[in-house]
Amino acid sequence: MRPIVILIALFMGGLPASVDAMPASVDAMQLAPSHPATVVPVPTTISDFFLPGSQPGQSGTLEFPSKCDNCHGGYNLAVEPAYNWRGSMMAQAARDPLFYACLAIANQDAPQSGDLCIRCHTPKGWLEGRSEPTDGSALTAQDREGVTCDFCHKMVRPAPLGTNPYPGDADYTAGTYTQDQSYLATLGLIPGTTANGMYIADGNNAKRGPFTDANATHQMLYSPFHREADLCGTCHDVSNPAYTKTGSAYVPNAFGAGAPSFDPYMMFPIERTYSEWKMSAYNQPGGVYAPQFGGNKTFVSTCQDCHMKDVSGVACNKAGGVFRNDLPLHDMTGGNTFIPLLVQSLYPSEVDAAALSAGIQRAQAMLEKAASLDVAVAWKDGTYKLLASVINETGHKLPSGYPEGRRIWLNVKMFDPAGALVYESGAYDPATAVLNHDPDIKVYEIKPGISADLAPVVNLAAGPSFHFAINNQIYSDNRIPPRGFRNSTFAAIQSPPIAYSYADGQHWDDTYYPIHPDAARAEVTLYYQTLSREYVEFLRDENRTNTAGQVLYDGWAANGKSPPVAMATKTKLIDLVTAVESPGDRAPALAVGAARPNPGDHVSVTISLPNAAPAVLDLIDVQGRLVLSRDVGSMGAGTHRVALDPGRRLPSGVYVVRLTQGTRFVTAKAVLAR
């Protein structure tokens, strides 16, 4: 019972001098009834959410984006920064009604916790002292511009005084280093890392950027920091500083005293997108071959490579602008296709409707690139089943980011020869926004919640919860890891699989479905949803302080209830070898599944053999030469995973995989990256 003793002591004013001096039983001190009705808020203050870095009043007055438009907009919608930024969720971060609905519940549960949210959703509002009250009511229309141009281009990489973070960069050392050190010296505390909104925004008005040859009419400073994923990590790793990791648990700090450590990994993890990338194969020299993301790049590594792809053009409308083939497109595209619709209806005079629509289309395209889907008939547990394999093509977990409401799931339909539906898993009703959680359903999501120790203190049941400001335990996390996943490294960043398992190196997930006796064809679709019905109703019903939850709900109901987006769809004929069906007669067609990882170093494929007859797996290079061949017929009928080049003898390149049995053959493409 000791953890509860500690929690109650903290909630009543701080950690006792000696825990042993507390009563052995806490029954008389129970703060919550046995049948809770209303959350008991924790006694947090603004001090509990203090973080180092620039503080309000230390970064000057951030300029309005409209001033930047004068040079950086109105000339080429395909590449210009202004139009593309205005269509991004970065520009709408402080107009997002989901943000305000969440903010209300956070402040109810943990007073003034909203300060932690406001600092990244509107840096201008936070840095200029308008984050209090922490419900966002003091924010102005200018603050609602969200993550603005001037903020990002003021950012400084944290470094101890006297330490040059780029000693090998002569341009930085000779130019920007002195100014960076000068500003860092004005801060009370310099963050030890780039995370959790601990940003450093220089009060100097010069704009920082990654190019040394820009012909700007304003002051500018060269910044290699702006090419690094660390810059994005500033707001895309989020931790709750009110909790400290103690063993395997997260315990509240002494309230009003602030966090004892500003190491994000000593706090409760809320989002780990940046850290997931940091521990992935993308964070290595050369990156990963993924031309679908990089624009002019074929290999991608940093956040910017995928979310600000390289295009060809100039960054301004003035003479002398430098034409570049590595111009970062300022679209910052993620996967949000729904919230822009609500923003447009709530703030019609503040937003560019065309830019938002273009942003929605980009987000749809991004979602379609984020995952691959492979479907096969496979032998499993003594029978043939439908195998759906989801491959994560991103540099972080799938899905990643804010944990509440967003989810990915598989919808599997089977049809008889006449086209009638005979089986469905993951059925979704667009009229009611209800996802049917049938016994076979696979949903990829994370479920944070309230621990058993904390539950009686806050008057909530132990278990998964949407109360993100006071959640202190992760109950499950089956989100698909990225390439390069290792259980040990993901545990170190507080993002391991929980109540699920992935092997080291696994960046895909396999799900098996029973094949209906009448099924002749299967159709499998992977769906992504920004906002679930359960979450939007929670935000409406739990709100006791303002109308933010109702505003969100009304917008949700009026705009299709956050329609799921199809990320990938595959159709599979359920091919039978015999015309007479019996349990022993079912067999898959000859098939070779998609290679994975593709590209990759250790590439393998799934092969399906309808019988035990001789079969050969060949690898053919782009010049048509047979470079490797192996006998696979001895494996027998069924589905098998086969390494293409176990000895790693072949060079990098594109290869054709050919599986032959008798007079039949099937092919697939594989890319080896050494």
C-alpha positions as CSV (number, residue, x, y, z in Angstrom):
1,M,0.0,0.0,0.0
2,R,3.0,2.3,0.3
3,P,2.6,3.9,-3.2
4,I,-0.9,5.1,-2.3
5,V,0.5,6.6,0.9
6,I,3.0,8.6,-1.1
7,L,0.4,9.7,-3.6
8,I,-2.1,10.9,-1.0
9,A,0.7,12.7,0.8
10,L,1.7,14.5,-2.3
11,F,-1.8,15.5,-3.2
12,M,-2.2,17.0,0.3
13,G,0.8,19.3,0.1
14,G,4.1,17.5,-0.5
15,L,6.2,14.5,0.3
16,P,6.6,13.8,4.0
17,A,10.0,14.0,5.6
18,S,9.7,10.3,6.3
19,V,7.4,8.0,4.5
20,D,7.7,5.6,7.4
21,A,6.0,8.1,9.6
22,M,2.8,7.8,7.7
23,P,0.0,5.6,9.1
24,A,0.2,1.9,8.0
25,S,-3.4,2.1,6.8
26,V,-4.8,4.8,4.5
27,D,-8.5,3.8,4.8
28,A,-9.3,6.9,6.8
29,M,-7.5,9.1,4.3
30,Q,-9.3,7.9,1.2
31,L,-10.1,10.9,-0.9
32,A,-12.5,9.2,-3.3
33,P,-15.8,7.4,-2.8
34,S,-16.0,3.7,-3.8
35,H,-18.2,4.6,-6.7
36,P,-16.6,7.7,-8.3
37,A,-18.7,10.2,-10.1
38,T,-16.4,13.2,-10.7
39,V,-12.7,13.5,-11.1
40,V,-10.9,14.9,-8.1
41,P,-8.4,17.5,-9.5
42,V,-4.8,17.3,-8.4
43,P,-3.4,20.4,-6.7
44,T,-1.0,21.5,-9.4
45,T,0.2,25.0,-10.0
46,I,2.0,26.7,-12.9
47,S,5.3,25.8,-11.1
48,D,4.6,22.1,-11.7
49,F,4.9,22.7,-15.4
50,F,7.9,24.9,-15.5
51,L,10.5,23.9,-18.1
52,P,13.9,25.5,-19.0
53,G,14.6,27.4,-22.1
54,S,13.3,30.8,-23.3
55,Q,10.7,32.2,-20.8
56,P,7.9,34.7,-21.5
57,G,9.4,38.1,-22.4
58,Q,12.8,36.7,-23.4
59,S,12.3,36.4,-27.1
60,G,11.0,39.8,-28.1
61,T,7.9,40.2,-30.1
62,L,7.4,37.6,-32.8
63,E,6.4,39.0,-36.2
64,F,3.1,38.2,-37.9
65,P,3.3,35.6,-40.7
66,S,1.6,38.2,-43.0
67,K,4.8,40.2,-42.9
68,C,6.7,37.2,-44.2
69,D,4.1,36.8,-47.0
70,N,5.5,40.0,-48.6
71,C,8.5,38.1,-49.9
72,H,7.7,34.5,-49.4
73,G,4.2,34.2,-50.9
74,G,2.1,35.0,-53.9
75,Y,4.3,33.7,-56.7
76,N,4.2,29.9,-57.0
77,L,1.7,27.9,-55.0
78,A,3.6,24.7,-55.7
79,V,6.7,25.7,-53.9
80,E,6.3,29.0,-52.0
81,P,6.5,28.8,-48.2
82,A,3.5,31.0,-47.3
83,Y,0.7,29.1,-49.1
84,N,1.9,25.7,-48.1
85,W,2.4,26.7,-44.5
86,R,-1.1,28.1,-44.3
87,G,-2.5,24.8,-45.3
88,S,-0.6,22.9,-42.6
89,M,-1.7,22.0,-39.1
90,M,1.3,24.0,-37.8
91,A,-0.5,27.1,-38.9
92,Q,-3.8,25.9,-37.3
93,A,-2.3,24.5,-34.1
94,A,-4.0,27.3,-32.1
95,R,-7.2,27.2,-34.0
96,D,-7.7,23.5,-33.7
97,P,-11.0,22.9,-31.7
98,L,-9.6,19.5,-30.6
99,F,-6.8,21.3,-28.9
100,Y,-9.2,23.6,-27.0
101,A,-11.4,20.7,-26.0
102,C,-8.4,18.7,-24.6
103,L,-7.1,21.9,-22.9
104,A,-10.3,22.2,-20.9
105,I,-10.2,18.7,-19.6
106,A,-6.5,19.0,-18.8
107,N,-7.0,22.1,-16.7
108,Q,-10.0,20.6,-14.9
109,D,-7.9,17.5,-14.0
110,A,-4.6,19.3,-13.3
111,P,-5.0,23.0,-12.8
112,Q,-2.7,25.1,-15.0
113,S,-1.4,22.1,-16.9
114,G,-2.7,23.8,-20.1
115,D,0.5,25.9,-20.0
116,L,2.4,22.8,-21.1
117,C,0.1,22.5,-24.2
118,I,0.0,26.2,-25.0
119,R,3.7,26.6,-25.2
120,C,3.9,24.5,-28.4
121,H,0.5,25.2,-29.9
122,T,1.1,29.0,-29.9
123,P,4.7,29.9,-29.1
124,K,3.9,33.6,-29.8
125,G,1.1,33.6,-27.2
126,W,3.3,31.7,-24.7
127,L,6.5,33.7,-25.2
128,E,4.6,37.0,-25.0
129,G,2.9,36.1,-21.7
130,R,-0.6,35.2,-22.7
131,S,-0.6,31.5,-21.6
132,E,-2.4,32.4,-18.4
133,P,-5.2,31.8,-17.9
134,T,-4.2,28.4,-19.2
135,D,-7.5,27.7,-20.9
136,G,-6.3,29.9,-23.8
137,S,-8.9,32.7,-23.2
138,A,-6.2,35.4,-23.3
139,L,-4.9,34.4,-26.7
140,T,-5.3,36.8,-29.5
141,A,-6.1,36.3,-33.2
142,Q,-2.4,36.7,-33.9
143,D,-1.6,34.0,-31.4
144,R,-4.0,31.7,-33.3
145,E,-1.5,31.7,-36.2
146,G,0.0,28.8,-34.3
147,V,3.6,27.7,-35.0
148,T,4.7,30.8,-37.0
149,C,7.6,31.5,-39.4
150,D,9.3,33.9,-37.0
151,F,9.2,31.4,-34.2
152,C,10.8,28.5,-36.1
153,H,13.4,30.8,-37.7
154,K,14.4,32.2,-34.2
155,M,15.2,28.8,-32.8
156,V,18.6,28.1,-31.4
157,R,20.2,24.7,-30.7
158,P,20.7,24.2,-26.9
159,A,24.3,24.0,-25.9
160,P,26.2,24.6,-22.7
161,L,28.0,28.0,-22.5
162,G,31.4,27.7,-24.2
163,T,30.4,24.7,-26.2
164,N,30.2,24.9,-30.0
165,P,27.6,22.3,-31.2
166,Y,29.0,22.4,-34.7
167,P,32.8,22.7,-34.3
168,G,33.4,21.4,-37.8
169,D,31.2,23.9,-39.5
170,A,33.3,26.9,-40.3
171,D,30.4,29.1,-41.5
172,Y,28.5,28.5,-38.2
173,T,31.6,29.0,-36.1
174,A,32.6,32.2,-37.8
175,G,29.1,33.7,-38.0
176,T,26.3,32.4,-35.8
177,Y,28.1,30.8,-32.9
178,T,28.8,34.0,-31.1
179,Q,25.2,35.2,-31.3
180,D,23.9,31.9,-30.1
181,Q,26.2,31.9,-27.1
182,S,25.3,35.5,-26.4
183,Y,21.6,34.7,-26.2
184,L,22.1,31.4,-24.3
185,A,23.9,33.4,-21.6
186,T,20.7,35.4,-20.9
187,L,18.8,32.2,-20.0
188,G,18.4,31.0,-16.4
189,L,18.4,27.4,-17.4
190,I,19.6,26.0,-20.7
191,P,17.7,22.8,-21.7
192,G,19.8,19.6,-21.9
193,T,17.9,18.4,-24.9
194,T,15.5,19.3,-27.6
195,A,12.2,18.1,-26.4
196,N,9.0,18.8,-24.4
197,G,8.6,22.4,-25.6
198,M,11.9,23.5,-24.0
199,Y,12.6,25.7,-27.0
200,I,15.2,28.5,-27.2
201,A,14.0,31.4,-29.4
202,D,16.5,34.3,-29.8
203,G,15.3,37.8,-29.0
204,N,17.4,39.0,-32.0
205,N,15.3,39.6,-35.0
206,A,17.6,37.9,-37.5
207,K,16.0,34.9,-39.3
208,R,17.9,31.6,-39.0
209,G,17.9,29.1,-41.8
210,P,20.0,26.2,-43.3
211,F,21.5,28.0,-46.3
212,T,24.7,30.1,-46.3
213,D,24.0,31.7,-49.8
214,A,20.6,33.2,-49.3
215,N,20.1,36.8,-50.6
216,A,17.7,38.0,-48.0
217,T,16.9,41.7,-47.5
218,H,16.4,41.1,-43.7
219,Q,19.0,40.0,-41.2
220,M,19.8,36.4,-41.4
221,L,22.0,33.8,-39.6
222,Y,23.1,30.5,-40.9
223,S,21.8,27.6,-38.8
224,P,22.7,23.9,-39.4
225,F,20.1,23.2,-36.6
226,H,17.4,23.8,-39.1
227,R,18.4,20.8,-41.1
228,E,18.2,18.5,-38.1
229,A,15.4,16.4,-36.7
230,D,16.3,17.7,-33.3
231,L,14.6,20.9,-34.1
232,C,11.3,19.1,-34.7
233,G,11.9,17.0,-31.6
234,T,11.5,20.2,-29.6
235,C,7.7,19.9,-29.7
236,H,7.3,16.3,-31.0
237,D,8.5,14.5,-27.8
238,V,6.1,15.4,-25.0
239,S,6.3,14.3,-21.3
240,N,4.3,15.2,-18.2
241,P,6.7,17.0,-15.8
242,A,4.3,16.6,-12.9
243,Y,5.4,12.9,-12.7
244,T,8.8,11.4,-12.0
245,K,9.8,7.9,-13.0
246,T,10.4,5.8,-9.9
247,G,11.3,2.2,-10.8
248,S,8.7,1.1,-13.3
249,A,6.0,3.5,-12.0
250,Y,5.4,7.2,-12.4
251,V,4.8,9.1,-9.1
252,P,3.6,12.7,-8.7
253,N,6.2,15.2,-7.6
254,A,5.9,17.4,-4.6
255,F,3.3,19.9,-5.9
256,G,4.4,23.5,-6.4
257,A,8.1,22.5,-6.4
258,G,8.5,21.7,-10.1
259,A,10.1,18.7,-11.7
260,P,13.3,17.4,-9.9
261,S,14.7,16.6,-13.3
262,F,14.1,18.0,-16.7
263,D,15.2,14.9,-18.5
264,P,12.1,13.9,-20.5
265,Y,12.8,10.2,-20.0
266,M,12.4,10.8,-16.2
267,M,8.9,12.1,-16.8
268,F,5.7,10.3,-17.9
269,P,5.7,9.8,-21.7
270,I,2.8,11.4,-23.6
271,E,4.3,11.5,-27.2
272,R,7.5,9.9,-28.4
273,T,7.5,10.6,-32.2
274,Y,10.9,12.2,-32.2
275,S,12.5,9.5,-30.0
276,E,10.9,6.8,-32.1
277,W,12.6,8.3,-35.1
278,K,15.9,8.7,-33.2
279,M,15.9,4.9,-32.5
280,S,14.9,4.0,-36.1
281,A,17.0,3.0,-39.2
282,Y,16.2,6.5,-40.6
283,N,18.5,8.0,-38.1
284,Q,21.7,6.7,-39.7
285,P,24.1,8.0,-42.3
286,G,22.4,7.8,-45.7
287,G,18.9,7.2,-44.3
288,V,16.4,4.9,-45.9
289,Y,15.5,4.5,-49.6
290,A,12.0,6.0,-49.7
291,P,11.6,8.2,-52.9
292,Q,7.8,8.4,-52.3
293,F,8.5,10.8,-49.4
294,G,11.5,12.8,-50.3
295,G,10.5,14.8,-53.3
296,N,13.9,15.3,-55.1
297,K,15.5,12.9,-52.6
298,T,15.5,9.2,-53.0
299,F,16.9,8.4,-49.5
300,V,15.3,10.1,-46.5
301,S,16.6,10.5,-43.0
302,T,15.3,13.5,-41.0
303,C,11.8,14.6,-40.2
304,Q,12.3,17.4,-42.7
305,D,13.1,15.0,-45.5
306,C,9.6,13.5,-45.3
307,H,7.5,16.3,-43.9
308,M,9.2,19.2,-45.8
309,K,10.3,17.3,-48.9
310,D,12.8,18.8,-51.3
311,V,11.4,20.6,-54.4
312,S,12.8,22.7,-57.1
313,G,12.3,26.5,-57.0
314,V,13.0,29.7,-55.2
315,A,11.9,30.7,-51.7
316,C,11.0,34.3,-52.4
317,N,9.3,36.4,-55.0
318,K,12.2,39.0,-55.2
319,A,14.9,39.2,-57.8
320,G,18.1,37.4,-56.7
321,G,16.3,34.6,-55.0
322,V,18.4,31.5,-55.3
323,F,17.0,28.6,-57.3
324,R,17.4,25.4,-55.5
325,N,16.7,21.7,-56.1
326,D,16.8,21.1,-52.4
327,L,14.2,23.8,-51.4
328,P,12.3,22.5,-48.3
329,L,8.6,22.6,-49.1
330,H,7.0,24.4,-46.0
331,D,3.9,22.1,-46.0
332,M,4.8,20.1,-42.8
333,T,2.3,17.5,-44.0
334,G,1.1,14.9,-41.5
335,G,-2.0,12.7,-41.5
336,N,-4.7,15.1,-40.4
337,T,-7.5,15.3,-43.0
338,F,-10.3,16.2,-40.7
339,I,-9.5,19.1,-38.3
340,P,-8.8,21.5,-41.2
341,L,-12.5,21.2,-42.1
342,L,-13.5,22.3,-38.6
343,V,-11.0,25.2,-38.6
344,Q,-12.3,26.5,-41.9
345,S,-15.9,26.6,-40.5
346,L,-14.9,28.2,-37.2
347,Y,-12.5,30.8,-38.4
348,P,-13.5,31.6,-42.0
349,S,-12.0,35.1,-42.0
350,E,-8.7,34.0,-40.6
351,V,-7.8,31.1,-42.9
352,D,-7.1,30.5,-46.5
353,A,-9.7,27.9,-47.6
354,A,-7.8,26.9,-50.7
355,A,-4.6,26.3,-48.8
356,L,-6.5,24.2,-46.2
357,S,-8.1,22.1,-49.0
358,A,-4.7,21.6,-50.6
359,G,-3.3,20.6,-47.2
360,I,-6.1,18.0,-46.8
361,Q,-5.2,16.5,-50.1
362,R,-1.5,16.3,-49.2
363,A,-2.4,14.6,-45.9
364,Q,-4.4,12.0,-47.8
365,A,-1.5,11.3,-50.0
366,M,0.8,11.1,-47.0
367,L,-1.4,8.5,-45.3
368,E,-1.4,6.4,-48.5
369,K,2.4,6.4,-48.4
370,A,2.7,5.6,-44.7
371,A,1.9,1.9,-44.9
372,S,2.0,-1.0,-47.3
373,L,-0.4,-3.9,-47.2
374,D,0.2,-7.5,-48.2
375,V,-2.5,-10.1,-48.3
376,A,-2.0,-13.9,-48.7
377,V,-3.6,-17.2,-47.9
378,A,-1.4,-18.9,-45.3
379,W,-1.2,-22.1,-43.3
380,K,-1.7,-21.3,-39.6
381,D,-2.7,-23.4,-36.6
382,G,-3.6,-26.5,-38.7
383,T,-5.7,-24.7,-41.3
384,Y,-5.5,-22.1,-44.1
385,K,-6.2,-18.5,-43.0
386,L,-6.2,-15.1,-44.6
387,L,-3.0,-13.3,-43.7
388,A,-3.0,-9.5,-43.7
389,S,0.4,-7.9,-43.2
390,V,0.7,-4.2,-42.5
391,I,4.2,-2.7,-43.1
392,N,5.2,0.6,-41.5
393,E,6.8,2.8,-44.1
394,T,7.3,5.8,-41.7
395,G,10.2,6.7,-39.5
396,H,8.2,6.4,-36.3
397,K,5.5,4.2,-34.9
398,L,2.3,3.8,-36.9
399,P,0.4,5.7,-35.8
400,S,2.4,8.1,-33.7
401,G,2.0,11.4,-32.0
402,Y,-0.9,12.5,-29.7
403,P,-2.2,9.2,-28.2
404,E,-5.9,9.9,-27.8
405,G,-8.6,9.4,-30.4
406,R,-6.4,8.5,-33.4
407,R,-6.3,4.9,-34.5
408,I,-5.6,2.6,-37.4
409,W,-7.5,-0.6,-38.1
410,L,-7.9,-3.4,-40.6
411,N,-11.3,-3.9,-42.3
412,V,-11.5,-7.4,-43.8
413,K,-14.4,-8.4,-46.1
414,M,-15.0,-11.8,-47.7
415,F,-17.4,-12.4,-50.6
416,D,-18.8,-15.5,-52.1
417,P,-18.6,-16.2,-55.9
418,A,-21.8,-14.2,-56.5
419,G,-20.3,-11.2,-54.7
420,A,-22.4,-11.4,-51.5
421,L,-20.7,-10.4,-48.3
422,V,-20.1,-13.5,-46.1
423,Y,-17.6,-12.2,-43.5
424,E,-16.5,-8.8,-42.1
425,S,-14.1,-7.8,-39.4
426,G,-13.5,-4.1,-38.5
427,A,-16.9,-2.9,-39.8
428,Y,-17.4,0.8,-39.4
429,D,-20.8,2.6,-39.6
430,P,-20.2,6.1,-41.1
431,A,-23.7,7.2,-40.0
432,T,-23.0,6.5,-36.3
433,A,-19.2,6.6,-36.4
434,V,-19.2,3.3,-34.5
435,L,-16.4,0.8,-35.1
436,N,-17.6,-2.8,-34.4
437,H,-15.0,-4.4,-32.1
438,D,-15.6,-8.0,-33.3
439,P,-13.5,-10.9,-31.9
440,D,-11.1,-10.8,-34.9
441,I,-10.6,-7.0,-35.1
442,K,-7.1,-5.5,-35.2
443,V,-6.8,-1.9,-34.1
444,Y,-3.4,-0.2,-33.8
445,E,-3.4,2.3,-30.9
446,I,-1.9,3.2,-27.6
447,K,-3.9,3.2,-24.4
448,P,-2.6,5.3,-21.5
449,G,-4.5,5.4,-18.3
450,I,-4.7,5.7,-14.5
451,S,-2.7,3.3,-12.3
452,A,-4.2,1.3,-9.5
453,D,-2.3,3.4,-7.0
454,L,-3.5,6.7,-8.4
455,A,-7.1,5.7,-9.1
456,P,-8.6,6.2,-5.6
457,V,-6.9,9.5,-5.3
458,V,-8.4,11.1,-8.4
459,N,-11.7,9.3,-8.1
460,L,-11.3,7.3,-11.3
461,A,-11.3,3.6,-12.1
462,A,-7.9,2.1,-12.7
463,G,-7.4,1.4,-16.4
464,P,-7.2,3.1,-19.8
465,S,-8.4,6.7,-19.6
466,F,-8.7,9.8,-21.8
467,H,-7.6,12.0,-18.9
468,F,-4.2,12.6,-20.5
469,A,-3.0,15.3,-18.0
470,I,-3.2,12.8,-15.1
471,N,-2.6,9.5,-16.8
472,N,0.4,7.8,-15.3
473,Q,0.5,4.3,-16.9
474,I,0.5,2.8,-20.4
475,Y,-1.8,-0.2,-20.5
476,S,-1.3,-1.3,-24.1
477,D,0.7,-0.2,-27.1
478,N,0.5,-2.4,-30.3
479,R,1.5,0.4,-32.7
480,I,3.8,-0.9,-35.4
481,P,7.4,0.2,-34.9
482,P,9.6,1.7,-37.7
483,R,12.5,0.1,-39.5
484,G,15.5,-0.4,-37.2
485,F,13.3,-1.2,-34.2
486,R,14.9,-2.8,-31.2
487,N,13.1,-3.7,-28.0
488,S,15.9,-2.4,-25.8
489,T,16.2,1.0,-27.4
490,F,12.5,1.6,-27.5
491,A,12.2,0.6,-23.9
492,A,14.9,3.2,-23.2
493,I,12.8,5.9,-24.7
494,Q,9.7,4.8,-22.9
495,S,7.9,3.5,-26.0
496,P,8.1,-0.3,-25.9
497,P,5.3,-2.5,-27.1
498,I,3.0,-3.2,-24.2
499,A,0.6,-6.1,-24.0
500,Y,1.9,-7.0,-27.5
501,S,5.2,-8.1,-28.9
502,Y,7.4,-7.3,-31.9
503,A,10.7,-9.0,-32.6
504,D,13.9,-6.9,-33.0
505,G,14.0,-5.6,-36.6
506,Q,10.2,-6.1,-37.1
507,H,8.5,-3.1,-38.7
508,W,5.3,-4.9,-39.8
509,D,2.5,-6.8,-38.2
510,D,0.7,-10.0,-39.3
511,T,-2.9,-10.7,-38.6
512,Y,-4.6,-14.0,-39.4
513,Y,-8.4,-14.2,-40.2
514,P,-10.5,-17.3,-40.5
515,I,-11.6,-18.0,-44.1
516,H,-15.3,-18.4,-44.5
517,P,-16.3,-21.6,-46.2
518,D,-18.1,-19.8,-49.0
519,A,-15.4,-17.1,-49.5
520,A,-14.0,-16.7,-53.0
521,R,-12.6,-13.2,-52.7
522,A,-11.2,-11.1,-49.8
523,E,-10.9,-7.3,-49.7
524,V,-8.7,-5.8,-47.0
525,T,-8.5,-2.1,-46.3
526,L,-6.3,-0.3,-43.7
527,Y,-8.1,2.7,-42.3
528,Y,-6.8,5.7,-40.3
529,Q,-9.1,7.9,-38.2
530,T,-8.1,11.2,-36.6
531,L,-10.9,11.4,-34.0
532,S,-12.9,8.5,-32.6
533,R,-16.5,8.8,-31.5
534,E,-15.6,7.7,-28.0
535,Y,-13.0,10.5,-27.6
536,V,-15.1,13.3,-29.0
537,E,-18.0,12.3,-26.7
538,F,-15.7,12.1,-23.8
539,L,-14.5,15.7,-24.4
540,R,-18.0,16.9,-24.7
541,D,-19.5,15.1,-21.7
542,E,-16.5,15.6,-19.3
543,N,-16.3,19.3,-19.9
544,R,-17.6,21.3,-16.8
545,T,-15.9,24.6,-17.5
546,N,-16.6,25.9,-21.0
547,T,-18.2,25.0,-24.3
548,A,-15.0,23.8,-26.0
549,G,-16.1,20.2,-25.9
550,Q,-19.5,21.0,-27.4
551,V,-18.0,23.1,-30.1
552,L,-15.8,20.2,-31.1
553,Y,-18.6,17.8,-31.0
554,D,-20.9,20.0,-33.2
555,G,-18.1,20.4,-35.8
556,W,-17.4,16.7,-35.7
557,A,-21.1,15.9,-36.3
558,A,-21.5,18.5,-39.1
559,N,-18.4,17.4,-41.0
560,G,-18.8,13.6,-41.4
561,K,-17.8,12.5,-37.9
562,S,-14.1,12.3,-38.8
563,P,-14.4,9.9,-41.8
564,P,-11.8,7.1,-41.8
565,V,-9.2,7.5,-44.6
566,A,-8.2,4.4,-46.6
567,M,-4.4,4.1,-46.3
568,A,-4.1,0.9,-48.4
569,T,-6.5,-1.6,-50.0
570,K,-5.7,-5.1,-51.4
571,T,-8.0,-7.7,-53.0
572,K,-7.1,-11.4,-52.8
573,L,-8.7,-14.2,-54.7
574,I,-9.1,-17.1,-52.3
575,D,-7.8,-19.7,-54.8
576,L,-8.6,-23.4,-54.2
577,V,-6.6,-26.2,-55.7
578,T,-9.5,-28.6,-55.8
579,A,-13.1,-28.1,-56.8
580,V,-14.3,-30.3,-53.9
581,E,-14.1,-28.4,-50.6
582,S,-13.3,-30.1,-47.4
583,P,-11.0,-29.0,-44.5
584,G,-8.1,-31.1,-45.9
585,D,-8.5,-29.8,-49.5
586,R,-7.9,-26.1,-49.0
587,A,-4.6,-24.9,-50.3
588,P,-3.2,-21.5,-51.3
589,A,-2.3,-20.5,-54.8
590,L,1.4,-20.3,-55.8
591,A,2.3,-16.8,-54.5
592,V,5.2,-14.6,-53.5
593,G,4.4,-11.8,-51.1
594,A,6.0,-8.3,-51.0
595,A,9.6,-8.1,-49.9
596,R,10.3,-6.6,-46.6
597,P,12.0,-4.5,-45.5
598,N,12.0,-3.1,-49.0
599,P,14.5,-1.6,-49.4
600,G,16.6,-3.2,-46.7
601,D,19.8,-5.1,-45.8
602,H,18.3,-8.4,-44.6
603,V,15.3,-8.7,-47.1
604,S,12.9,-11.6,-47.0
605,V,9.7,-12.6,-48.7
606,T,6.7,-14.7,-47.9
607,I,6.1,-17.6,-50.4
608,S,3.0,-19.8,-50.6
609,L,3.3,-23.3,-52.1
610,P,0.1,-25.2,-53.0
611,N,1.9,-28.6,-52.7
612,A,5.2,-30.2,-51.9
613,A,6.4,-30.5,-55.5
614,P,9.8,-29.1,-56.5
615,A,10.0,-25.3,-56.4
616,V,12.7,-22.8,-57.1
617,L,13.2,-19.2,-55.8
618,D,15.3,-17.1,-58.1
619,L,16.8,-13.6,-57.8
620,I,17.4,-11.8,-61.1
621,D,19.2,-8.4,-61.4
622,V,18.1,-5.5,-63.6
623,Q,20.2,-6.7,-66.5
624,G,18.2,-10.0,-66.5
625,R,21.0,-12.1,-65.1
626,L,20.2,-14.9,-62.6
627,V,22.3,-14.1,-59.6
628,L,21.0,-16.5,-57.0
629,S,18.8,-19.6,-57.0
630,R,17.6,-21.8,-54.2
631,D,15.4,-24.9,-53.9
632,V,12.4,-24.3,-51.7
633,G,10.2,-27.2,-52.7
634,S,11.4,-29.2,-49.7
635,M,9.7,-26.8,-47.4
636,G,6.4,-28.4,-48.3
637,A,2.9,-27.0,-48.9
638,G,2.0,-23.8,-47.0
639,T,3.4,-20.4,-46.3
640,H,7.0,-19.7,-45.5
641,R,9.3,-16.8,-44.8
642,V,12.5,-17.0,-46.9
643,A,15.6,-14.8,-46.7
644,L,16.6,-13.6,-50.2
645,D,20.4,-13.2,-49.7
646,P,21.2,-14.7,-46.3
647,G,25.0,-14.5,-47.0
648,R,24.8,-10.8,-47.9
649,R,26.8,-11.5,-51.1
650,L,24.9,-9.4,-53.5
651,P,25.4,-5.6,-54.0
652,S,22.7,-2.9,-53.5
653,G,20.2,-2.7,-56.3
654,V,16.8,-3.6,-57.6
655,Y,16.1,-7.3,-58.1
656,V,13.2,-9.4,-59.4
657,V,12.1,-12.3,-57.2
658,R,10.7,-15.3,-59.2
659,L,9.1,-18.3,-57.6
660,T,8.6,-21.3,-60.0
661,Q,6.8,-24.5,-59.4
662,G,6.1,-26.8,-62.4
663,T,5.0,-24.6,-65.3
664,R,3.8,-21.8,-63.1
665,F,5.7,-18.8,-61.8
666,V,5.0,-15.6,-59.9
667,T,7.3,-12.5,-59.3
668,A,7.8,-9.6,-57.0
669,K,10.3,-6.8,-56.8
670,A,12.9,-6.3,-54.0
671,V,15.5,-3.6,-53.3
672,L,18.7,-4.5,-51.5
673,A,20.3,-1.6,-49.6
674,R,23.8,-2.4,-48.3
